[in-house]
Each structure stands twice: as C-alpha cells, then as structure tokens.
C-alpha cells in the first residue's frame, strides 16, 4: 500500500485567513502554506521546523479546509479528527479560521 500523494500546488486562488483569539487576518493564497502567507503579511504564528515534524505550529482549524504539501503531516489520526492542522505544511482550499495551540 502506498501513501497518498499531495496535490500539486499551482493553484492561483486566494483566500482569507483569520487567527483567533485576536482576530488577525491575512491573505492566504492557495499556493502558499498558511505559515508562509501569515509571515508575508506580518502575522506572527508559532513555528520552528517548517516541514511538518516539530508540531510547534499546531493549530485548531475552526472553519474552512486545507490540503497538505506532504503526504502525512506529523499529526495523529485523533488530532486530525479533533480539527488540528500544521500551518507550516497546510495550504488553504477555502477561507479559514485557525487558533494556534501554542504561543506565537
């Protein structure tokens, strides 16, 4: 059995992202990860490795949807079921609202 492959990221759509609890907003192009888009717009999100392994950026996805740049990001199935994402490897597929689980 082979792992699912991530979708290509040549998408030119742009969405909006909101960060709770403060409500900061930033433009979130589908071709960028949420972390990349936030940093480009001056919005601080917690991060470290930027490759989906350290989990420093782990956030709850309150609204919207994402796709991943890697086949299996460093989240357990239970964490995924509970709505957690890793913004360092997650690209938006709609407008999103996220809440970082750790300090920015």
C-alpha positions in Angstrom: 0.0 0.0 0.0 1.4 3.4 -1.0 0.9 6.6 0.9 -1.4 9.2 -0.7 0.5 11.8 -2.7 -0.1 15.5 -2.0 -1.9 17.5 -4.7 0.1 19.9 -6.9 0.3 23.5 -5.7 -0.1 25.5 -8.9 -3.4 26.9 -7.7 -3.8 30.7 -8.2 -6.8 31.2 -6.0 -6.6 33.4 -2.9 -8.5 33.0 0.3 -8.6 34.9 3.6 -7.4 33.6 6.9 -8.3 34.7 10.4 -6.3 33.9 13.6 -8.1 33.5 16.9 -8.4 34.7 19.6 -7.3 38.2 18.4 -8.9 38.1 15.0 -5.8 39.0 12.9 -6.5 38.5 9.2 -4.2 37.8 6.3 -4.4 37.0 2.6 -4.0 33.2 2.1 -3.1 32.2 -1.4 -3.7 28.5 -2.2 -0.1 28.2 -3.5 1.4 29.1 -0.1 1.2 27.4 3.3 -0.7 29.3 5.9 2.5 29.9 7.8 4.2 31.4 4.7 1.2 33.6 3.9 0.9 34.8 7.6 4.6 35.7 7.7 4.4 37.6 4.3 1.5 39.6 5.8 3.3 40.3 9.1 1.2 38.0 11.2 3.2 36.0 13.7 2.3 32.3 14.1 4.3 29.8 16.2 6.8 27.8 14.1 10.1 26.0 14.2 10.9 23.3 11.6 8.6 24.4 8.8 8.4 20.8 7.5 5.5 19.3 9.5 7.6 17.4 12.1 8.1 19.5 15.2 4.4 20.4 15.7 5.3 23.9 17.1 2.7 25.4 14.7 -0.1 23.0 15.6 -3.4 24.9 15.4 -7.1 24.1 15.5 -9.0 24.7 12.3 -12.2 26.3 13.4 -13.5 26.9 9.9 -12.5 26.1 6.3 -10.4 23.4 4.8 -6.7 22.8 3.9 -4.6 20.4 1.9 -1.1 19.3 2.8 2.3 19.7 1.0 3.4 16.4 2.5 1.6 13.0 2.4 1.4 12.5 6.1 1.9 15.6 8.4 3.0 15.0 11.9 -0.4 14.7 13.4 -2.1 11.6 14.9 -5.4 10.5 13.4 -7.1 11.6 16.6 -5.6 15.1 16.4 -6.8 15.3 12.8 -10.2 14.2 13.8 -10.2 16.8 16.6 -9.6 19.5 13.9 -5.9 20.2 14.3 -3.7 21.2 11.4 0.0 22.1 10.9 0.0 25.5 9.2 3.7 25.1 8.1 2.6 22.5 5.6 -1.1 23.3 5.2 -2.3 25.3 2.2 -5.9 26.7 2.2 -8.6 25.4 -0.1 -11.1 27.9 1.3 -11.3 30.8 3.7 -10.0 29.5 7.1 -10.1 30.4 10.8 -7.4 28.9 12.9 -6.3 29.1 16.5 -2.7 28.3 17.4 -2.3 25.7 20.2 0.9 27.2 21.5 2.5 30.7 21.9 3.2 32.9 18.9 
